Amino acid sequence: MILEGSAVSGIGAGLVITASLFGIPVPLTQITTSGILGVGSAKNGFHLWQKGIIKQMMTVWVVSPVFSLVISYGLIKLFFDADFYTIFAISSVFLATAGSMSLIKMTRKENRSVHEQGGGI
């Protein structure tokens, strides 16, 4: 367990530093989560990828930048009154809403299956 945690942290740190050297912005959380998935796949096989948690994580990874975009647009609109991104921001809101609804449906479905089977993940 300690060795696996050290591997995730060490490889994650190396990837973030390497990406920073090349000027690529990468979030540490996504790198660490990917490392945990990699260790889990190496230890338990690829049946780990069939769980709904992976789908939820990917949905969050897509939806959260869209929400950030909408918030950023709102702040830009508020402070600079630039109307250049209106169409793009409105379509982003629709994408974020669709992603959020998908995430809510997946969570409800998983909660139902947990209660029906009497266990957890």
C-alpha positions in Angstrom: 0.0 0.0 0.0 2.8 2.5 0.9 4.7 1.5 -2.3 1.7 2.1 -4.4 1.0 5.5 -2.9 4.6 6.5 -3.4 4.5 5.4 -7.0 1.4 7.4 -7.7 2.9 10.5 -6.0 6.3 10.2 -7.6 5.1 9.5 -11.1 2.4 12.3 -10.8 5.0 14.8 -9.6 7.3 13.8 -12.5 4.5 14.2 -15.0 3.4 17.6 -13.7 7.0 18.9 -13.7 7.7 17.6 -17.2 4.5 19.1 -18.5 5.4 22.4 -16.8 8.8 22.4 -18.5 7.0 22.1 -21.9 4.5 24.8 -20.9 1.5 22.4 -20.8 -0.9 23.2 -18.0 -2.0 19.9 -16.3 -4.1 19.6 -13.2 -2.4 17.6 -10.4 -5.8 16.1 -9.4 -6.3 14.5 -12.8 -2.8 13.2 -12.9 -3.1 11.7 -9.4 -6.5 10.2 -10.2 -5.1 8.7 -13.4 -2.2 7.3 -11.4 -4.5 5.6 -9.0 -6.5 4.1 -11.8 -3.2 2.8 -13.3 -2.1 1.2 -10.1 -5.6 -0.3 -9.6 -5.5 -1.7 -13.2 -2.1 -3.1 -12.7 -3.1 -4.7 -9.4 -6.7 -5.9 -10.2 -6.9 -6.0 -14.0 -9.0 -4.0 -16.4 -12.3 -5.1 -14.9 -11.9 -1.9 -12.7 -12.7 0.1 -15.8 -16.1 -1.4 -16.1 -17.4 0.3 -13.0 -19.6 3.4 -13.2 -17.1 5.4 -11.2 -14.8 5.7 -14.1 -17.6 7.1 -16.3 -18.5 9.6 -13.5 -14.9 10.7 -13.3 -14.6 11.3 -17.0 -17.9 13.2 -17.0 -16.7 15.5 -14.2 -13.4 16.0 -16.1 -15.5 17.2 -19.1 -18.1 19.2 -17.2 -15.9 21.1 -14.7 -13.8 23.0 -17.3 -17.1 24.0 -19.0 -18.4 25.4 -15.7 -15.1 27.3 -15.3 -15.5 28.7 -18.8 -19.0 30.0 -18.0 -17.9 31.6 -14.7 -14.9 33.2 -16.5 -17.1 34.5 -19.2 -19.5 36.0 -16.7 -16.6 37.8 -15.0 -15.2 39.1 -18.3 -18.6 40.3 -19.3 -19.1 41.9 -15.9 -15.7 43.7 -15.8 -15.0 44.5 -19.5 -18.5 44.3 -21.1 -17.0 42.4 -24.1 -19.8 40.7 -26.0 -17.4 38.6 -28.2 -18.0 35.2 -26.5 -21.7 35.3 -26.1 -22.6 32.5 -28.5 -19.7 30.3 -27.3 -20.6 30.8 -23.7 -24.3 30.0 -24.2 -23.5 26.8 -26.0 -21.1 26.0 -23.2 -23.8 26.4 -20.7 -26.0 23.9 -22.6 -23.1 21.4 -22.7 -22.4 21.9 -18.9 -26.1 21.4 -18.2 -26.2 18.2 -20.3 -23.1 16.9 -18.5 -24.5 17.7 -15.1 -27.8 15.9 -15.9 -25.8 12.9 -17.1 -23.8 12.8 -13.9 -26.9 13.1 -11.8 -28.5 10.2 -13.7 -25.4 8.0 -13.2 -25.3 8.8 -9.5 -28.9 7.9 -9.0 -28.5 4.7 -11.0 -25.5 3.7 -8.9 -27.3 4.5 -5.6 -30.2 2.3 -6.7 -27.9 -0.6 -7.5 -26.1 -0.2 -4.2 -29.4 -0.4 -2.2 -30.7 -3.3 -4.3 -27.6 -5.4 -3.9 -27.0 -4.4 -0.3 -23.4 -3.4 -0.7 -21.0 -0.8 -1.9 -18.6 -0.4 -4.8 
